[in-house]
Amino acid sequence: MTDVPEPGAETELPRPPKTFADEKGRSVTVEAYEDGDDEPLVEMYAAFGSESRSQGVPPRTKPEIRTWLANLLDNGLNVVAWHDDRAVGHAVLVPYEDTSELAIFVHPDYQRAGIGSQLIRVLLGYGRDSELESVWLTVSRSNKIARELYESVGFETVTRDRVELEMELAL
């Protein structure tokens, strides 16, 4: 009999920084965001087309992106995925009452390469280190890839409506 860690177990939630090779062989590093230049993130979000936007985010114009991003960076626990000097992913836990809301974004050119999986695991490890107790998110019912990612780290559906699911995870 072998001990298999449950989803969300300590061993599955590394802390930043973490460097890995994505599924296309690119070296990617996930780091905690430090106050500084947010322009690489603005450029990443500006590259999102309408097919890459969900639930109204990210915003469409650079001024709107800067305003939205400033709120996330100032109020949340943030990690950024870097390929060389290019921001290719961003995940954040935003405090909300006695929990935190999770949001995750991967540059369109870097999607389906395992970066989202690493981002979410590193962010949740960072959240656990920061003594967060629970995390929630909403996801479109039609977004099967995202739902499977969230379930793979232990999120469970707590409410359903016609369009979205709300999911929770205890850290």
Buried (B, 14 or more C-beta within 10 A) or exposed (E): EEEEEEBBEEEBBBBBEBEBEBEEEBEBBBBBBEEEEBEBBBBBBEEBEEEBBBEEBBBBEBEEBBEBBEEBBEEBBBBBBBBEEBBBBBBBBBEEEEBBBBBBBBBBEBBEBBBBBBBBBBBBBBBBBEEBEEBBBBBEEEBEEBBEBBBBBBBEBEEEEEEBBBBBBEB
